[in-house]
């Protein structure tokens, strides 16, 4: 009898890191390990998965549509949220009791608060796609009032209680693992590569690339400021930014008078080939859960320049060997390190070659085997 795995995630239509990783692992478990894999979703019933999904992976739609809440006024949102949560609990419990999976994995969304109370016989795993400091963080604006801070404390205490009940709690880096001092069930498993290019970049074009959505976390405001310093020295270089490049980032590029050197591109499902067309990758994030896009760039033969933010870049990039780490948040240091790679083509090319080789350690076959050993371990506890 094949092993049966159930994933809980809101939806798969979003082109985000969590959606890419879950799709990648589900495909591997089904195609390579022969597992019976189910992905249980609550939202976006009519939308197709953004990333290619194996036909061997089964999708189950519980159709609770939490996304619809965000366009409602606060009073109605609270009422509808309670209603949807009640519906989700009931539907998920019924679903798991029918499926009888060996393993149920939560991506730490709404079900984490009640998943372990469902007595379907499956082992329960939670996997974190951010770092502890930023998960459920209501205080990113640094101006949070007393009420927000109180809610944050209550929310975090509730989270710890739920995580303690899990058979295993997975984080992405060893540095983040060290933050969960209240727990004794934590293991660090990095994200696997989404792809590995057969033909890497030659790192000889006068272009750099950055990828992500324009939001506080990704730090594109810092990147554009740093790139302004870069083009003062190297006006013949251009920066390609791929992502949700809407009105805000377009306006910001205009305000910085950077239209000629910052080229904005829409989201693409072919980011692999876009990366190959460039010579280096830049990550300007203020924080990350892992920084999977760094590993993707390295898998295309690009050296990466990244802020040494919490958490991820330091565990992916081997500084001065296959990329460069800049002081976190320091625009000038980021610009200087980008300029160094621009000005030293031989070093840039060599770093790209090393990045291409070193990142093989995150190939899905390597990471998938770690997950298989984890499944074997927790299931043997039933024997």
C-alpha positions as CSV (number, residue, x, y, z in Angstrom):
1,X,0.0,0.0,0.0
2,X,1.4,3.4,-1.0
3,X,1.9,6.1,1.6
4,X,-0.8,8.8,1.6
5,X,0.1,12.4,2.2
6,X,-2.4,15.3,2.6
7,X,-1.3,19.0,2.3
8,X,-3.4,21.9,3.6
9,X,-2.9,25.2,1.8
10,X,-5.3,28.0,1.0
11,X,-4.8,27.9,-2.8
12,X,-2.3,27.2,-5.6
13,X,-3.1,29.9,-8.1
14,X,-0.8,32.5,-6.5
15,X,2.8,32.7,-7.9
16,X,4.3,32.7,-4.5
17,X,7.2,30.8,-2.9
18,X,5.0,28.6,-0.7
19,X,2.8,27.6,-3.6
20,X,5.9,26.8,-5.7
21,X,7.5,24.7,-3.0
22,X,4.4,22.7,-2.1
23,X,3.8,22.0,-5.8
24,X,7.4,20.9,-6.3
25,X,7.4,18.6,-3.3
26,X,3.9,17.2,-4.1
27,X,5.0,16.4,-7.6
28,X,8.2,14.6,-6.4
29,X,6.3,12.6,-3.7
30,X,3.7,11.5,-6.3
31,X,6.0,11.0,-9.3
32,X,9.2,9.7,-7.8
33,X,8.2,8.2,-4.5
34,X,4.9,6.8,-5.6
35,X,3.0,8.4,-2.7
36,X,-0.8,9.1,-3.0
37,X,-0.8,12.9,-2.6
38,X,-3.7,15.2,-1.9
39,X,-3.7,19.0,-1.7
40,X,-6.6,20.3,0.3
41,X,-7.5,24.0,-0.4
42,X,-10.1,26.5,0.8
43,X,-9.9,29.3,-1.8
44,X,-9.9,30.1,-5.5
45,X,-12.1,27.2,-6.7
46,X,-12.3,28.4,-10.3
47,X,-8.5,29.2,-10.6
48,X,-5.9,26.8,-11.9
49,X,-2.6,26.2,-10.1
50,X,0.0,28.7,-11.3
51,X,2.9,26.1,-11.3
52,X,2.7,22.9,-13.2
53,X,1.1,20.2,-11.1
54,X,1.5,16.4,-11.7
55,X,-1.8,14.7,-12.8
56,X,-1.0,12.2,-10.1
57,X,-1.6,14.8,-7.4
58,X,-5.2,15.1,-6.3
59,X,-6.8,18.5,-5.6
60,X,-9.6,18.8,-3.0
61,X,-11.5,22.1,-2.8
62,X,-13.3,22.8,0.4
63,X,-14.6,26.1,-1.1
64,X,-14.6,28.3,2.0
65,X,-13.2,31.4,0.2
66,X,-11.5,33.3,3.0
67,X,-10.2,35.6,0.3
68,X,-13.6,37.2,-0.1
69,X,-13.4,38.6,3.5
70,X,-10.8,41.3,2.7
71,X,-13.3,43.4,0.6
72,X,-15.8,43.5,3.5
73,X,-16.1,46.1,6.3
74,X,-14.5,45.1,9.5
75,X,-17.7,44.2,11.4
76,X,-18.8,41.9,8.6
77,X,-15.4,40.5,8.1
78,X,-15.3,39.3,11.8
79,X,-18.6,37.6,11.5
80,X,-17.8,36.0,8.2
81,X,-14.4,34.8,9.4
82,X,-16.0,33.0,12.4
83,X,-18.5,31.4,10.0
84,X,-15.8,30.3,7.5
85,X,-13.6,28.9,10.3
86,X,-16.4,26.8,11.6
87,X,-17.1,25.6,8.1
88,X,-13.5,24.9,7.5
89,X,-13.1,22.8,10.7
90,X,-16.1,20.7,9.8
91,X,-15.2,20.2,6.2
92,X,-11.5,19.4,6.9
93,X,-12.4,17.0,9.6
94,X,-14.8,15.2,7.3
95,X,-12.2,15.2,4.5
96,X,-9.4,13.7,6.6
97,X,-11.7,11.1,8.2
98,X,-12.6,9.9,4.7
99,X,-9.1,10.1,3.3
100,X,-7.3,8.5,6.3
101,X,-3.9,9.9,5.3
102,X,-0.7,8.7,6.9
103,X,0.6,12.2,7.1
104,X,-1.2,15.6,7.2
105,X,0.9,18.7,6.6
106,X,-0.2,22.2,7.5
107,X,1.4,25.2,5.9
108,X,0.6,27.0,9.1
109,X,-2.4,28.8,7.9
110,X,-5.8,28.7,9.7
111,X,-6.0,25.0,10.2
112,X,-2.9,25.0,12.5
113,X,-5.1,26.0,15.4
114,X,-7.3,22.9,15.2
115,X,-5.6,20.4,13.0
116,X,-4.2,18.3,15.9
117,X,-7.7,17.9,17.3
118,X,-8.9,16.0,14.3
119,X,-8.6,12.3,15.2
120,X,-8.2,10.9,11.7
121,X,-5.1,8.8,12.7
122,X,-2.6,10.7,10.7
123,X,0.7,12.1,11.9
124,X,0.6,15.9,11.9
125,X,3.4,18.1,10.5
126,X,3.6,21.9,10.3
127,X,5.9,23.5,7.8
128,X,6.9,27.2,8.2
129,X,7.5,29.3,5.1
130,X,8.7,32.4,6.9
131,X,11.0,33.1,9.9
132,X,9.7,33.3,13.4
133,X,10.3,37.1,13.8
134,X,8.1,37.9,10.9
135,X,5.4,35.2,11.1
136,X,2.1,36.7,12.3
137,X,3.9,40.0,12.9
138,X,1.5,42.8,13.4
139,X,4.2,45.3,14.3
140,X,6.2,45.7,11.2
141,X,5.4,49.4,11.0
142,X,7.2,49.9,14.4
143,X,4.3,52.1,15.6
144,X,2.0,49.4,16.9
145,X,-0.2,50.4,19.8
146,X,-0.9,48.5,23.0
147,X,-3.9,46.7,21.6
148,X,-1.9,45.3,18.6
149,X,0.9,44.2,20.9
150,X,-1.5,42.5,23.2
151,X,-3.1,40.7,20.2
152,X,0.3,39.7,19.1
153,X,1.2,38.1,22.4
154,X,-2.1,36.2,22.6
155,X,-1.7,35.0,19.0
156,X,1.8,33.8,19.6
157,X,0.9,31.9,22.8
158,X,-1.9,30.2,20.9
159,X,0.6,29.3,18.1
160,X,3.1,27.8,20.5
161,X,0.4,25.6,22.1
162,X,-0.6,24.4,18.6
163,X,2.9,23.7,17.5
164,X,3.7,21.7,20.6
165,X,1.0,19.2,19.6
166,X,2.6,18.5,16.2
167,X,4.5,15.3,15.6
168,X,7.1,17.5,13.8
169,X,7.5,21.2,13.1
170,X,9.7,22.1,10.0
171,X,11.5,25.4,9.6
172,X,13.7,26.4,6.7
173,X,17.0,27.3,8.3
174,X,19.2,26.3,11.3
175,X,19.2,29.9,12.4
176,X,15.5,30.0,12.6
177,X,15.3,26.7,14.3
178,X,17.4,28.2,17.2
179,X,14.6,30.8,17.7
180,X,12.0,28.2,18.8
181,X,13.3,27.6,22.2
182,X,9.9,26.5,23.6
183,X,9.7,23.5,21.3
184,X,11.5,20.2,21.2
185,X,10.0,18.9,17.9
186,X,11.7,21.3,15.4
187,X,13.7,20.3,12.4
188,X,15.3,22.4,9.7
189,X,14.8,21.3,6.1
190,X,15.6,23.9,3.3
191,X,13.4,24.4,0.3
192,X,14.3,22.4,-2.7
193,X,15.2,23.8,-6.1
194,X,12.3,24.4,-8.4
195,X,14.5,23.8,-11.4
196,X,18.1,23.3,-12.5
197,X,19.0,24.8,-15.8
198,X,20.8,22.6,-18.3
199,X,22.3,25.7,-19.9
200,X,23.5,28.2,-17.3
201,X,24.2,31.9,-17.9
202,X,27.5,33.0,-19.3
203,X,27.4,36.0,-17.0
204,X,28.5,38.3,-19.8
205,X,25.5,40.5,-20.5
206,X,25.4,44.0,-18.9
207,X,22.2,43.2,-17.0
208,X,21.2,42.2,-13.5
209,X,17.9,40.7,-12.4
210,X,15.7,40.9,-9.3
211,X,12.5,39.0,-8.7
212,X,9.5,39.4,-6.4
213,X,6.5,41.5,-5.4
214,X,6.8,45.2,-4.6
215,X,6.2,45.1,-0.8
216,X,8.0,46.1,2.4
217,X,9.6,42.7,2.8
218,X,11.3,42.5,-0.6
219,X,13.0,45.9,-0.2
220,X,12.7,47.0,-3.8
221,X,12.8,50.6,-2.6
222,X,16.2,49.9,-1.2
223,X,17.3,48.1,-4.4
224,X,16.3,51.0,-6.6
225,X,18.2,53.4,-4.4
226,X,21.3,51.1,-4.5
227,X,21.0,50.7,-8.3
228,X,21.0,54.5,-8.7
229,X,24.5,54.4,-7.2
230,X,25.5,51.5,-9.5
231,X,24.5,53.3,-12.7
232,X,26.4,56.4,-11.8
233,X,29.5,54.3,-12.2
234,X,28.1,51.9,-14.9
235,X,25.5,53.7,-16.9
236,X,25.5,51.0,-19.6
237,X,24.1,48.4,-17.2
238,X,20.4,47.7,-16.7
239,X,18.4,46.1,-13.9
240,X,15.4,43.8,-14.8
241,X,12.8,43.5,-12.2
242,X,10.2,40.7,-12.6
243,X,7.1,40.6,-10.4
244,X,3.9,42.4,-9.4
245,X,5.1,45.6,-11.0
246,X,2.1,47.7,-10.5
247,X,1.5,51.4,-9.9
248,X,3.5,51.8,-6.7
249,X,6.8,50.5,-8.1
250,X,6.3,52.3,-11.4
251,X,5.7,55.5,-9.6
252,X,8.8,54.9,-7.4
253,X,11.0,54.3,-10.4
254,X,9.7,57.5,-11.9
255,X,10.3,59.5,-8.8
256,X,13.9,58.2,-8.6
257,X,14.3,59.1,-12.3
258,X,15.4,55.5,-13.1
259,X,13.2,54.6,-16.0
260,X,16.1,54.2,-18.4
261,X,18.1,51.8,-16.2
262,X,15.3,49.9,-14.3
263,X,13.2,47.8,-16.6
264,X,9.9,46.5,-15.0
265,X,8.5,43.2,-16.3
266,X,5.3,41.4,-15.4
267,X,5.2,38.0,-13.5
268,X,6.4,35.2,-15.8
269,X,6.1,31.4,-15.5
270,X,9.4,31.2,-17.4
271,X,11.7,32.9,-14.9
272,X,14.3,30.3,-15.5
273,X,15.1,31.5,-19.0
274,X,14.8,35.1,-17.9
275,X,17.5,34.6,-15.3
276,X,19.8,32.9,-17.8
277,X,19.6,36.1,-19.9
278,X,21.3,38.1,-17.1
279,X,24.7,38.2,-15.4
280,X,24.0,38.5,-11.7
281,X,21.1,38.3,-9.3
282,X,20.3,40.8,-6.5
283,X,18.2,40.2,-3.4
284,X,17.3,43.3,-1.4
285,X,14.9,41.7,1.1
286,X,14.6,43.1,4.6
287,X,13.8,39.6,5.8
288,X,13.1,36.1,4.3
289,X,11.9,32.7,5.4
290,X,14.6,31.2,3.2
291,X,15.2,33.2,0.0
292,X,14.3,30.5,-2.5
293,X,14.8,32.9,-5.5
294,X,18.5,33.0,-4.6
295,X,18.8,29.3,-5.1
296,X,16.9,29.5,-8.3
297,X,19.3,32.2,-9.6
298,X,22.3,30.1,-8.6
299,X,20.7,27.1,-10.4
300,X,20.9,29.3,-13.6
301,X,24.6,29.9,-13.0
302,X,24.2,33.5,-11.6
303,X,26.2,34.8,-8.7
304,X,24.0,36.5,-6.1
305,X,24.4,39.7,-4.2
306,X,22.1,39.7,-1.2
307,X,21.5,41.5,2.1
308,X,22.6,39.3,4.9
309,X,19.0,39.4,6.3
310,X,17.2,37.0,8.6
311,X,17.0,34.3,7.5
312,X,18.3,32.3,4.5
313,X,20.8,34.1,2.4
314,X,23.8,33.2,4.6
315,X,22.7,29.5,4.5
316,X,22.5,29.6,0.7
317,X,25.3,31.9,-0.4
318,X,28.9,31.0,0.4
319,X,30.2,34.5,0.8
320,X,33.0,35.4,-1.6
321,X,32.8,32.0,-3.3
322,X,29.6,31.8,-5.2
323,X,28.1,35.2,-4.3
324,X,28.4,38.2,-2.0
325,X,26.6,39.2,1.2
326,X,26.0,42.8,2.0
327,X,25.3,44.3,5.4
328,X,21.6,44.0,6.0
329,X,19.8,47.2,4.9
330,X,23.0,49.0,3.9
331,X,22.2,50.5,0.5
332,X,25.8,51.6,-0.1
333,X,27.3,48.2,0.7
334,X,24.8,46.5,-1.6
335,X,25.7,48.9,-4.4
336,X,29.4,48.5,-3.8
337,X,29.2,44.7,-4.0
338,X,27.2,44.8,-7.2
339,X,29.8,47.2,-8.7
340,X,32.5,44.8,-7.7
341,X,31.0,42.0,-9.7
342,X,30.3,44.4,-12.6
343,X,34.0,45.6,-12.6
344,X,35.5,42.1,-12.2
345,X,34.0,40.0,-15.0
346,X,36.4,37.1,-14.5
347,X,35.4,36.8,-10.8
348,X,31.7,37.2,-11.7
349,X,31.9,34.4,-14.2
350,X,33.8,32.1,-11.8
351,X,31.4,32.8,-9.0
352,X,28.5,32.0,-11.4
353,X,30.2,28.6,-12.2
354,X,30.6,27.8,-8.5
355,X,27.0,28.9,-7.7
356,X,25.8,26.5,-10.4
357,X,27.7,23.6,-8.8
358,X,27.3,24.4,-5.2
359,X,23.5,24.7,-5.3
360,X,23.1,21.1,-6.4
361,X,22.9,20.3,-2.7
362,X,19.3,21.7,-2.8
363,X,18.1,19.5,-5.7
364,X,14.7,18.0,-5.2
365,X,16.1,14.5,-5.1
366,X,18.4,15.5,-2.1
367,X,15.7,17.4,-0.2
368,X,13.0,14.8,-1.0
369,X,15.1,12.1,0.6
370,X,15.3,14.2,3.8
371,X,11.5,14.3,3.8
372,X,11.2,10.6,3.1
373,X,13.4,9.9,6.1
374,X,11.3,12.2,8.3
375,X,8.1,10.4,7.2
376,X,9.7,7.0,7.9
377,X,10.8,8.2,11.3
378,X,7.5,9.5,12.6
379,X,5.5,6.7,11.1
380,X,7.7,4.1,12.8
381,X,6.7,5.6,16.1
382,X,3.2,4.0,15.4
383,X,4.7,0.5,15.3
